[in-house]
Amino acid sequence: MQQSPESIARIIVFTNRKGGDGKSTSSVSVASGLALRGKKTLLLDTDTQGNSAMFLGIDRDFSAYDALEGRRKPSEFIRGSGRNNLDIIPGSRRTALIESTHRQDGVSLAAALDIIRRCADGYDYLVIDTPPDGYPQELALYCADILVVPVALDYPSMDGLKNTLRAIAEISDRHQRKPESIYILPTFFTRDNESSNNMAELQRAYGDDMVQWPVPALVEARECVACAATIWEYKPNGKVALAYGRLIERIIGG
């Protein structure tokens, strides 16, 4: 039976062609924040590093590969996070093998999207954390309803943002499918000249609708990871939580 648009989970993808910009931290923070707001949320980690499960203190006893290959019920590979409304499909090194499996089985991107939607059946949101390149990233970009590009406010990351947006446009043109919304999420914001100047440049180039409230470079963001706690559990009233809360409200409000 075909699902109505209202019953299909919205897919939020966190991606960047450069590593070290806070993709996994942002994925976990937004997924857990949506869950706290009563939204049933599934976090799918397609990055081979599998950081999302580690950040939540969850064992990686299987891989997103097992869910994405499409040969068994996705529900077999969904794990609870120990938090209300939040489940996860962890990532691992095996996730990189999904490209060869899909090619061998003749699975198109459209068919892979169907597999991913089956994973998210019964959820309000599916949040996908991606690697910085490769087939899992391309698949996630193809699937995205909402695309969030975390970008650290330093000069190498600003250059990486241009490459990421170019890749998004190429994939959209090639497959005739594009996200409803693209948001740029500045991360590691400080008050130094480089960070402030780059924040101003983002706002000039892309506008306030696309550029979100910056996530500050504060120790609480690292400390909560060390404690296997979300930012909402560790410091819910801090500036990092405030920044992610603004992004979540933008996502929910459309």
N, C-alpha and C positions, 0 to 999 in steps of 0.2 A: 504494500500500500504506500502510495506517495505521501510524503509528509507535507503538511501545510507550511507556508513560509513562517507562520508564528511559532511552529513547533521545532524548527531547525535551529540548532545552536549557532550563534554568531562566532566566527573564527577570527581571533585576534593573533596576529603574528608579530613577534619581536625579531628583528633582523638587522644586520649590518654586515657589509663586506670586510669590515675590520674587527679584529678581536679586541677585548679589553675595554669595551664601551658600556658595559653594564647590562647586557642582554638578559643573562640568567637572573641577576638580581631583580631586574625590572619585571621579568616574566613571573617570578615567584611573588613579588610584591603586589602586582596587579591581580593575579589569579586569586591570591589569598584575600585581597581587599574586596574583590567581587563576591567571594564566598561569604565574607563577613556582612555584606549588604544583602544577604539572602539569595544570591544568585548561585544556582548549582553549577559548579565550574569544574572542568577537566583540564589538567595541565599535561600537555604532550611535549616531551623533551626529545627533539630530533638531533640534538648536538651529541657528538660521540663522547664528549667529556662527561656528560650526564650530571652536570652540576646541580640541576634543579632538585633532584632527589636528595643529594647531599645537603643542600641548603635547608631542606625540610626534615632532615634526619631520618630518611627512609632508605631501607636496603634496596639495592638494585639487583634483584634476583632474576630478572629477565630484561628484555630490551624492547624499545619502541619498534625494533625490527619485527618482533613476533606479532605485534598488533597490525603493522602496516603491510605485511606480506599478504594478508587477506585470506589465508587458508583456514583460519579458525575464528571462533567468535571473539571479537575485540574485548568483550567483557572479561574474558579469561586473564587479560593482562592489565586490567585496571586495579590499582591499589589505593586503599584509603590513605589519607594523609594524617589521620588522627585529629582532623579538624572538620567541623561541620561544613557541609556543602563543597568540600574540596577533595578531589581525587587526582591521581597522577598515573601516567604511563611513563616510566623512567627511560632515560637514554643510556646508551653504552657504546663501546667501540663497534659492536655488531650492527648498529644502525647504519653504518656506512655501506653495508652489504645490500641495502634495500634497492639500490639502483640496478645492480646486476640481476636481482631476483625479479624485479618488475619487468626488465627487458626480456628476460628469459620466458616469463609468463605472458608477455605481450600486454602488460598493464599500461594503459595510457594515463596521462595526467588526469583526465576526466574520470577514468575508472578509479584512480587512486584517491581522488576527491570523494568518491562514493564510499570508499573504505574508511576514510577519515571521518566522514559524516556518520557512518555506522558506529564508529568509536564514540562519537559525541551524542549518540541518541539518548534523549532524556535529560540532557544538560542545557543550561541557558547559554553558557559560553564555553568555547574551547580555546585555550591559550597555548600557542605553540612557540617554544624556544628553539632557535635554529642555529646551525653552525655558520661560520662566516662564508662558506662557499659550498659548491657541490650540489648533487641532485636533491638531497633533503631540503636544502634551502630553496631551490627552484620549485619543488613541489609545494612547500609552504607558501611561497609567494603566489603561486597559482591559486591556492585555496583561500587566500586571505580575503575576509570581508573588511577588516580593519588592520592597517599596517602601521606598526610603531617602529621608528628607527631611533634607537638610543645613540647619541653621539657625544663623546667626551669633548669638553670645550678646550681642546688643544689643537694646534695647527695640523698635525698628522690626521687627526680624526675628522677635521673639517674637510680635508681632501678626500678621506674615505667616504664621507657622506655623499659627495658628488658621484663617486663610483657606484655607490649603493643605489642612489636614485636613478642613475643611468641604467643599471641592471634591471630595476623594477620596471622602467619604461619599456625596455627591450622585451622582457617576458610578457608584459601586458599586450604589446603590439603583436608578438608572435602568436599568442594563444587567444587573442581577442577576448581577454578577461582581465579586468582590473579591479582593485579594491574600491569599496565605497568611500573610504577615508584613509588618508595617509597623515600620520602625525610624526613630527620630529620631537624627540624627547632629549633635551640637553641634560647631560649628566656630569658629575664631578665638578659642579660649579663652585668657584671660589670668588673672592673679591679682587684677585690680582688683575693686572691689565690684560693679559692674554685671554683669560676666561671672560671678562667683561666685554672686551672688544669682539670676541667671537660670538657671544650671545647677541650683541647688538647687530652683528653682521647677519646672523641667522634670521633675526626679526626683519631686517631690511630686505633680505633676499626672498624669504618665504612667507612672511606675514604672521600675525598673531593667531590666526585660525589654525595654521599648520604647526607652528612652533609652540610647544607646551611650556608650562612653568618648569624651571630648571630644578633638577635634583641636586642638592648641595653635596659637596665632598666632606661628609662628616663621619667621624669614627663609628657612630651608631650603625651605619650601614654595614660595616665590616664586622662589628661585634655581634650583631644578631646572627650572621652566618656562622660564626664560631660557636654560637650557642644552639645552632639548629632551630632557631626561632625566626618567625616572620617579623618584619618591622612593626606590624600591628601588635604583636605579642611583646616585643622588646621595648619599643618606645613609641606608643601609638599617638602621642601628642607632639612628637618631635617634628623638625622641619623636613626630614626625609619622608616621613609618613604624610605630611601635609602635601608635598609635591606629588606623590603617587595618588593621593586622594583626589587631587584636582584632575589628574588624568583619568581616573576611574569615573568621575562624575561626567567628564566630557564624553567618555565611551558610552556610558549608560544613557546620557541625554541625547546622543547622536550629534 
